[in-house]
Amino acid sequence: MLVDYIPWIEGLIRCKVVRMKNTHQKIAHQIASNVKALRKTHDMSQEEFADFAEIDRTYASQIERAIANPSLSVLCKIADVFKVDLKDLLT
C-alpha cells in the first residue's frame, strides 16, 4: 500500500517550497535591478545590450523585469558585456 498524503509532511514541504520561491524571487529582482542599472550606466539601449550579450531583446527585457530565469552562461555573457564580475550581478 502506497501512502500519497501525510498531513504533517505536507506542511513542511509547502513551507520549504514557499521559502525557495521567495529566495528565487529576491535573487531575480536583484539581478534585474543590477542589469538595468549597469545598462543605464553604460548608456546602452536594451537592443544594444541584447546584441552585445548575444541574446534576444525580448529576453533582455524579461531579465530586467525579473520574469526570465537566465542560465549561468547568460549571466556570464552579461557580466562580460559590462566588464564586471559575475558576483556583481548577484549582490
N, C-alpha and C positions, 0 to 999 in steps of 0.2 A: 504494500500500500504506500503510495507516494503522497506526501502532505504538501499542498500548494500554499497554504496560508498559516502562518504562525503569528498571532497578533503582536506579541512583544518584539519580534524581529522586524515586523513591518514598520513600526515606528522608528526603529534605529536606522533602517535602510533609507526611509524617507528623509530623515534628519541629515544623513550623510550626503544624499543627493542634493538637497537644498543648499547645504554648505558649499559643495563643489560648484554648483551653479552660480552662487553668489561670488565665489572667488574668481571663477572664469569671467564673469561679467565685469568685475573690478579690473582684471588684467586687460580685457578687451577695451575698456574705456580708457585705461592708462595708455595703451598703445595708440589708440585713436587720437587722443589728446596730444601725445608726443609727436606723432607723424604729422598731424595738421600744423602744429607749432613749428616743426622743423621745415615743413614745406613753405610756410609763410615767411619764415626767417630767411630762407633761400630765394624768396620772391619767385616762386615757381607755381604755375597753374597745376591743377590736378592732371591735366593731359600731359604736360611736360614731365611731371613726376612719374606718371604711369609709363611713359616712353622710356625714361632712364632706368626704371626698375624692371622693365620688360614684363609689365602686367597690363591687363585691360583697364581702361579708365574707369569703367563702372565698378570694377573690383577695388581700385584705389579709393573710390568714393565709399564703398562699403566698409573698407578698413577704417577710414576716417570717421565713419558713423558707428563703429563698433558692431557692425552687422556681420561682417565676414570674420572667419577664423583663419588667419594666414598661417601657412606652414612655416617651419623653421627656415627653409630655403628662401621663401618670400621675405621673411623678416631680415635675413642676411642681405638680400638684394637691396632692401630699403635702407638698411644701415650703411651699405656701401654707397648708395646714392648720396646720402647726407654726410658721408665720411665720419660716422660715429660708431662707437662700439655697440654691439647688439644689446648689451645691458642698459644702454641709454634709452632704448626704445621701451624697455620694460619697467624702468624705475621713474 
